[in-house]
C-alpha cells in the first residue's frame, strides 16, 4: 500500500514490483519526462547496525552504477533523500528474474543456461577489466533479469566492491548462502574475479539441475549425476567454476566465455576416447586371436606385431572419429632421454606435461601415455636388459593433427608415421 505516491514532486509510485530484505522497488511514472522508471526505496530512519550497513551498501551501489555503461546494466538516473527514505531512480527493466523462472518452470534447458551465463560473464568481464576492477560478489538467479526479448540484465549492486590489490582480505563478509565463494566467508581471503566465477558456476548448477546449492545435499555433484543428457563439456565448466580453491577455477570471466563457446570440443574428445577404447578392445581381441592361431601353427608372434596392429588401428580410429583433415607426426629427439625416463607413469588425457621444455615444444596438446609392457633387449652375447615400453598418443585439436611415438626408459627406440 502506497500512502504518498508523489515523490519529489516528480515521480508517481504506481505499484510494487519487487522487494529485498530492507528495500522495496516500485514502478514509477516520471511526470516531467512522461516515462517509466524503477525506484528503489529504503527506509533509513532505523539506526540499527543492519540498517546502517545496508544504507552504506546502497550508497556504494549508487556510486558504482553511476560510473558504468554496459547494455546489461541498469542506469542510475537520479537519487535523493526524502522523509528519512533513500530513493534510487533507475532504468525500469521489464521481465522476470531467473529465480522466478526457476520457480515457475523448474530446471532450465542447457542451451538457454549457457546463453544466459555467457551474457553474465560478458558483464563480469567488463567489470573486472576496468581500471578499478569491480567485483560483483552476489551472482545468483534472483539478481539476473531476463527481458521479454531474451536479453540478460544484472541487477542489485548492493554488495559489489572495488578490488584492492594491496588488501589480503575483505573488510565485509557479505554474500548469498550457496552462491558465495568460500573466500567470501573467510577472514584470510579477499574476493576477486574468481569469486564471481564461483557464483557463475553455482548459478549454472541451480539453473541446470533445479537443485538449490543451499539445500540438501549441500554439494555440487557433477551435473550428469542428475541428468545424463547434460553435456560432459558443460559439466566440466560447472565443476571448474565451483572449485573450493580459487587457483583451480577459471581465472577470468573471459576464460568462462571461451569454455562455453568451445564446450562441444570436450564432448568430441570424450566421444573419441570411447571410440578408441572400443576399437582398441576389438583390435586387441583380433590380434590375440591371430597370435594364438600363429602360435598354434608354430609361427613366431612377436611383441611388435601386436603393438603395430594396435597403433595402426588407434591412428585409424582417430582419423575416422575426429574427422581429421591433415594427419602428420612429430617426435622428440634422443636428447630428451632424461625427460622420457621421468615419464614412467600413465598420464591422464587433456593434461599438459609437467615438464616445461616439453610444454614449449608440444604446445597445446592433449595426450595419453599407454603402458606397452616390458621387452627384453640383447646387449651382447651374455647381457640382456629388460625395459619398460610406452607409447604416447598426441592430439592438437587446433591443427587437427596427431602424432604417435613409442619410447622406453632407455630413450627413443622406434617411431611410426
C-alpha positions as semicolon CSV with decimal commas, in nm:
position;residue;x (nm);y (nm);z (nm)
1;X;0,000;0,000;0,000
2;X;0,147;0,334;-0,106
3;X;0,033;0,614;0,127
4;X;0,203;0,902;-0,051
5;X;0,275;0,817;-0,411
6;X;0,401;1,159;-0,524
7;X;0,775;1,160;-0,467
8;X;0,995;1,468;-0,503
9;X;0,712;1,639;-0,695
10;X;0,815;1,440;-0,998
11;X;0,767;1,064;-0,961
12;X;0,434;0,888;-0,913
13;X;0,476;0,547;-0,749
14;X;0,235;0,305;-0,920
15;X;0,285;-0,039;-0,766
16;X;0,547;-0,261;-0,606
17;X;0,746;-0,477;-0,847
18;X;0,999;-0,630;-0,608
19;X;1,145;-0,627;-0,260
20;X;1,454;-0,726;-0,068
21;X;1,538;-0,754;0,299
22;X;1,539;-0,379;0,363
23;X;1,414;-0,220;0,043
24;X;1,124;-0,219;-0,199
25;X;1,121;-0,146;-0,570
26;X;0,831;0,034;-0,736
27;X;0,730;0,108;-1,091
28;X;0,712;0,487;-1,107
29;X;0,592;0,738;-1,364
30;X;0,812;1,040;-1,438
31;X;0,558;1,322;-1,487
32;X;0,821;1,552;-1,638
33;X;0,956;1,311;-1,900
34;X;0,636;1,106;-1,928
35;X;0,818;0,775;-1,896
36;X;0,851;0,486;-1,651
37;X;1,138;0,420;-1,411
38;X;1,208;0,171;-1,136
39;X;1,254;0,337;-0,797
40;X;1,428;0,154;-0,514
41;X;1,312;0,281;-0,174
42;X;1,498;0,217;0,151
43;X;1,392;0,330;0,496
44;X;1,698;0,482;0,667
45;X;1,518;0,603;0,980
46;X;1,619;0,286;1,167
47;X;1,957;0,344;1,330
48;X;2,027;-0,026;1,384
49;X;2,355;-0,175;1,267
50;X;2,191;-0,374;0,987
51;X;2,008;-0,067;0,855
52;X;2,324;0,141;0,853
53;X;2,523;-0,132;0,678
54;X;2,253;-0,157;0,413
55;X;2,245;0,223;0,376
56;X;2,620;0,224;0,317
57;X;2,583;-0,064;0,070
58;X;2,311;0,127;-0,115
59;X;2,525;0,439;-0,136
60;X;2,807;0,223;-0,272
61;X;2,567;0,076;-0,527
62;X;2,477;0,425;-0,647
63;X;2,840;0,532;-0,663
64;X;2,937;0,223;-0,863
65;X;2,648;0,221;-1,107
66;X;2,689;0,589;-1,193
67;X;3,031;0,503;-1,337
68;X;2,919;0,209;-1,550
69;X;2,799;0,194;-1,909
70;X;2,704;-0,151;-2,033
71;X;2,385;-0,265;-2,209
72;X;2,329;-0,536;-1,946
73;X;2,349;-0,294;-1,651
74;X;2,070;-0,059;-1,532
75;X;2,144;0,314;-1,538
76;X;2,110;0,532;-1,227
77;X;1,933;0,850;-1,339
78;X;1,855;1,013;-1,004
79;X;1,878;0,961;-0,629
80;X;1,777;1,164;-0,324
81;X;1,673;1,153;0,044
82;X;1,321;1,248;0,147
83;X;1,134;1,184;0,476
84;X;1,412;0,956;0,605
85;X;1,392;0,740;0,298
86;X;1,652;0,693;0,027
87;X;1,524;0,681;-0,331
88;X;1,722;0,548;-0,626
89;X;1,574;0,610;-0,971
90;X;1,697;0,366;-1,233
91;X;1,603;0,204;-1,562
92;X;1,285;0,000;-1,544
93;X;1,371;-0,347;-1,670
94;X;1,068;-0,540;-1,788
95;X;1,090;-0,915;-1,742
96;X;1,142;-1,174;-1,470
97;X;1,439;-1,287;-1,266
98;X;1,590;-1,626;-1,335
99;X;1,487;-1,717;-0,981
100;X;1,123;-1,655;-1,072
101;X;1,168;-1,853;-1,392
102;X;1,308;-2,144;-1,190
103;X;1,012;-2,134;-0,952
104;X;0,764;-2,138;-1,239
105;X;0,927;-2,389;-1,472
106;X;1,186;-2,585;-1,277
107;X;1,526;-2,668;-1,426
108;X;1,614;-2,491;-1,749
109;X;1,736;-2,605;-2,089
110;X;2,111;-2,640;-2,122
111;X;2,145;-2,413;-2,427
112;X;1,938;-2,138;-2,262
113;X;2,150;-2,152;-1,947
114;X;2,472;-2,133;-2,149
115;X;2,343;-1,830;-2,341
116;X;2,237;-1,651;-2,023
117;X;2,557;-1,722;-1,834
118;X;2,770;-1,622;-2,129
119;X;2,593;-1,285;-2,120
120;X;2,653;-1,261;-1,744
121;X;3,023;-1,335;-1,797
122;X;3,037;-1,062;-2,061
123;X;2,917;-0,814;-1,797
124;X;3,161;-0,953;-1,542
125;X;3,446;-0,924;-1,789
126;X;3,354;-0,555;-1,832
127;X;3,350;-0,503;-1,454
128;X;3,668;-0,699;-1,383
129;X;3,879;-0,535;-1,655
130;X;3,808;-0,175;-1,557
131;X;4,098;0,031;-1,426
132;X;3,940;-0,002;-1,082
133;X;3,807;-0,356;-1,111
134;X;3,463;-0,414;-0,962
135;X;3,384;-0,749;-0,802
136;X;3,009;-0,812;-0,801
137;X;3,013;-1,078;-0,522
138;X;2,646;-1,178;-0,547
139;X;2,585;-1,371;-0,870
140;X;2,264;-1,571;-0,823
141;X;1,940;-1,629;-1,019
142;X;1,744;-1,360;-0,831
143;X;1,994;-1,093;-0,938
144;X;1,971;-1,177;-1,308
145;X;1,679;-1,037;-1,507
146;X;1,553;-1,193;-1,829
147;X;1,376;-0,948;-2,060
148;X;1,091;-1,043;-2,298
149;X;1,345;-1,014;-2,581
150;X;1,563;-1,279;-2,414
151;X;1,836;-1,038;-2,302
152;X;2,008;-1,057;-1,964
153;X;2,038;-0,771;-1,715
154;X;2,246;-0,783;-1,397
155;X;2,078;-0,603;-1,107
156;X;2,144;-0,517;-0,740
157;X;2,500;-0,393;-0,685
158;X;2,448;-0,359;-0,310
159;X;2,749;-0,570;-0,204
160;X;2,980;-0,514;-0,501
161;X;3,325;-0,386;-0,412
162;X;3,628;-0,237;-0,579
163;X;3,918;-0,480;-0,591
164;X;4,205;-0,368;-0,366
165;X;4,535;-0,515;-0,482
166;X;4,700;-0,403;-0,158
167;X;4,450;-0,586;0,063
168;X;4,475;-0,950;0,167
169;X;4,117;-0,985;0,288
170;X;3,769;-0,834;0,261
171;X;3,654;-0,592;0,529
172;X;3,290;-0,704;0,491
173;X;3,173;-1,064;0,469
174;X;2,861;-1,046;0,257
175;X;2,705;-1,277;0,001
176;X;2,425;-1,526;-0,053
177;X;2,449;-1,870;0,104
178;X;2,503;-2,142;-0,151
179;X;2,630;-1,897;-0,414
180;X;2,902;-1,717;-0,216
181;X;3,257;-1,844;-0,271
182;X;3,448;-1,983;0,031
183;X;3,681;-1,682;0,038
184;X;3,380;-1,452;0,098
185;X;3,330;-1,624;0,433
186;X;3,697;-1,633;0,526
187;X;3,886;-1,368;0,719
188;X;4,203;-1,461;0,534
189;X;4,079;-1,427;0,176
190;X;3,999;-1,135;-0,050
191;X;3,731;-1,166;-0,314
192;X;3,849;-1,115;-0,671
193;X;3,732;-1,202;-1,023
194;X;3,739;-1,572;-0,937
195;X;3,486;-1,508;-0,660
196;X;3,231;-1,406;-0,923
197;X;3,325;-1,710;-1,131
198;X;3,227;-1,931;-0,837
199;X;2,887;-1,757;-0,834
200;X;2,853;-1,822;-1,207
201;X;2,915;-2,194;-1,151
202;X;2,672;-2,214;-0,858
203;X;2,405;-2,034;-1,061
204;X;2,460;-2,261;-1,361
205;X;2,429;-2,564;-1,133
206;X;2,098;-2,439;-0,990
207;X;1,951;-2,347;-1,329
208;X;2,054;-2,675;-1,493
209;X;1,964;-2,919;-1,217
210;X;1,694;-2,734;-1,026
211;X;1,893;-2,815;-0,709
212;X;1,942;-2,514;-0,481
213;X;2,306;-2,505;-0,365
214;X;2,197;-2,408;-0,012
215;X;1,969;-2,708;0,027
216;X;2,049;-3,079;0,073
217;X;2,277;-3,239;-0,035
218;X;2,477;-2,912;0,006
219;X;2,728;-3,027;-0,252
220;X;2,798;-2,961;-0,619
221;X;2,771;-3,309;-0,764
222;X;2,868;-3,348;-1,132
223;X;2,551;-3,241;-1,315
224;X;2,534;-3,565;-1,513
225;X;2,455;-3,742;-1,186
226;X;2,114;-3,575;-1,211
227;X;2,064;-3,595;-1,586
228;X;2,279;-3,798;-1,827
229;X;2,167;-3,581;-2,120
230;X;2,384;-3,294;-1,996
231;X;2,698;-3,231;-2,196
232;X;3,024;-3,354;-2,044
233;X;3,182;-3,029;-2,157
234;X;2,922;-2,824;-1,968
235;X;2,967;-3,047;-1,663
236;X;3,339;-2,970;-1,672
237;X;3,267;-2,594;-1,689
238;X;3,040;-2,605;-1,382
239;X;3,282;-2,819;-1,181
240;X;3,578;-2,594;-1,259
241;X;3,385;-2,278;-1,167
242;X;3,294;-2,406;-0,819
243;X;3,633;-2,539;-0,713
244;X;3,696;-2,453;-0,347
245;X;4,046;-2,318;-0,413
246;X;4,031;-2,012;-0,645
247;X;4,355;-2,110;-0,821
248;X;4,180;-2,413;-0,973
249;X;3,884;-2,217;-1,110
250;X;3,877;-2,029;-1,437
251;X;4,090;-1,724;-1,372
252;X;3,889;-1,471;-1,573
253;X;3,532;-1,427;-1,693
254;X;3,667;-1,436;-2,048
255;X;3,803;-1,786;-1,979
256;X;3,449;-1,897;-1,893
257;X;3,316;-1,738;-2,213
258;X;3,579;-1,925;-2,412
259;X;3,490;-2,252;-2,238
260;X;3,119;-2,201;-2,312
261;X;3,195;-2,124;-2,676
262;X;3,403;-2,440;-2,709
263;X;3,235;-2,688;-2,474
264;X;3,149;-2,923;-2,761
265;X;3,522;-2,988;-2,812
266;X;3,529;-3,165;-2,475
267;X;3,228;-3,375;-2,580
268;X;3,403;-3,472;-2,904
269;X;3,717;-3,565;-2,712
270;X;3,518;-3,784;-2,474
271;X;3,338;-3,947;-2,767
272;X;3,670;-4,012;-2,938
273;X;3,809;-4,162;-2,617
274;X;3,515;-4,403;-2,601
275;X;3,567;-4,487;-2,967
276;X;3,938;-4,552;-2,902
277;X;3,855;-4,779;-2,610
278;X;3,610;-4,981;-2,817
279;X;3,837;-5,010;-3,117
280;X;4,141;-5,094;-2,906
281;X;3,939;-5,366;-2,734
282;X;3,822;-5,513;-3,064
283;X;4,169;-5,478;-3,215
284;X;4,333;-5,644;-2,916
285;X;4,094;-5,939;-2,930
286;X;4,156;-5,972;-3,302
287;X;4,532;-5,955;-3,269
288;X;4,533;-6,201;-2,977
289;X;4,321;-6,438;-3,183
290;X;4,558;-6,405;-3,477
291;X;4,857;-6,453;-3,250
292;X;4,712;-6,768;-3,094
293;X;4,649;-6,902;-3,443
294;X;5,009;-6,827;-3,548
295;X;5,146;-6,992;-3,237
296;X;4,927;-7,297;-3,294
297;X;5,080;-7,322;-3,638
298;X;5,426;-7,299;-3,487
299;X;5,493;-6,949;-3,614
300;X;5,651;-6,667;-3,411
301;X;5,425;-6,382;-3,297
302;X;5,647;-6,102;-3,167
303;X;5,560;-5,817;-2,933
304;X;5,599;-5,562;-3,211
305;X;5,335;-5,740;-3,422
306;X;5,076;-5,673;-3,150
307;X;5,183;-5,315;-3,083
308;X;5,198;-5,228;-3,453
309;X;4,844;-5,354;-3,506
310;X;4,705;-5,164;-3,208
311;X;4,882;-4,843;-3,307
312;X;4,759;-4,861;-3,664
313;X;4,401;-4,917;-3,553
314;X;4,433;-4,639;-3,296
315;X;4,551;-4,393;-3,559
316;X;4,280;-4,511;-3,799
317;X;4,012;-4,455;-3,535
318;X;4,143;-4,102;-3,480
319;X;4,104;-4,027;-3,849
320;X;3,752;-4,170;-3,864
321;X;3,605;-4,031;-3,543
322;X;3,774;-3,689;-3,526
323;X;3,729;-3,607;-3,895
324;X;4,093;-3,509;-3,942
325;X;4,183;-3,305;-4,249
326;X;4,558;-3,344;-4,211
327;X;4,750;-3,622;-4,042
328;X;5,112;-3,578;-3,953
329;X;5,352;-3,676;-3,676
330;X;5,632;-3,523;-3,476
331;X;5,881;-3,683;-3,241
332;X;6,103;-3,594;-2,951
333;X;6,472;-3,648;-3,010
334;X;6,709;-3,877;-2,826
335;X;6,844;-3,576;-2,639
336;X;6,520;-3,589;-2,435
337;X;6,616;-3,926;-2,288
338;X;6,618;-3,796;-1,928
339;X;6,276;-3,638;-1,974
340;X;6,145;-3,967;-2,107
341;X;6,283;-4,155;-1,809
342;X;6,080;-3,932;-1,576
343;X;5,756;-4,020;-1,758
344;X;5,704;-4,378;-1,647
345;X;5,355;-4,345;-1,501
346;X;5,036;-4,331;-1,713
347;X;4,922;-3,973;-1,774
348;X;4,555;-3,876;-1,794
349;X;4,423;-3,719;-2,117
350;X;4,399;-3,342;-2,158
351;X;4,673;-3,261;-1,905
352;X;4,972;-3,062;-2,015
353;X;5,313;-3,207;-1,945
354;X;5,467;-3,105;-1,614
355;X;5,799;-3,061;-1,792
356;X;5,832;-2,706;-1,913
357;X;6,059;-2,799;-2,203
358;X;5,801;-3,043;-2,335
359;X;5,526;-2,784;-2,294
360;X;5,719;-2,536;-2,507
361;X;5,782;-2,790;-2,779
362;X;5,442;-2,955;-2,789
363;X;5,223;-2,651;-2,731
364;X;4,855;-2,714;-2,665
365;X;4,846;-3,093;-2,686
366;X;4,605;-3,345;-2,541
367;X;4,784;-3,672;-2,483
368;X;4,773;-4,004;-2,305
369;X;5,058;-4,239;-2,224
370;X;4,990;-4,610;-2,263
371;X;5,195;-4,882;-2,095
372;X;5,305;-5,138;-2,354
373;X;5,464;-5,377;-2,104
374;X;5,828;-5,483;-2,095
375;X;6,072;-5,606;-2,354
376;X;6,399;-5,794;-2,320
377;X;6,677;-5,634;-2,522
378;X;7,002;-5,817;-2,604
379;X;7,305;-5,603;-2,524
380;X;7,561;-5,864;-2,632
381;X;7,626;-6,236;-2,627
382;X;7,581;-6,261;-2,249
383;X;7,397;-5,944;-2,150
384;X;7,029;-5,860;-2,167
385;X;6,825;-5,572;-2,030
386;X;6,452;-5,560;-1,952
387;X;6,300;-5,218;-2,013
388;X;5,952;-5,078;-1,971
389;X;5,799;-4,975;-2,303
390;X;5,549;-4,697;-2,358
391;X;5,390;-4,507;-2,639
392;X;5,214;-4,172;-2,637
393;X;4,914;-4,062;-2,837
394;X;4,905;-3,690;-2,915
395;X;4,625;-3,467;-3,044
396;X;4,649;-3,099;-3,132
397;X;4,285;-3,002;-3,173
398;X;4,351;-2,661;-3,323
399;X;4,562;-2,815;-3,601
400;X;4,355;-3,132;-3,637
401;X;4,680;-3,329;-3,614
402;X;4,806;-3,639;-3,441
403;X;5,140;-3,793;-3,362
404;X;5,243;-4,122;-3,209
405;X;5,574;-4,208;-3,051
406;X;5,700;-4,526;-2,885
407;X;5,981;-4,496;-2,635
408;X;6,140;-4,678;-2,344
409;X;6,312;-4,573;-2,025
410;X;6,637;-4,604;-2,218
411;X;6,528;-4,337;-2,468
412;X;6,352;-4,329;-2,804
413;X;6,375;-4,662;-2,986
414;X;6,115;-4,685;-3,259
415;X;5,890;-4,439;-3,437
416;X;5,587;-4,475;-3,663
417;X;5,421;-4,240;-3,909
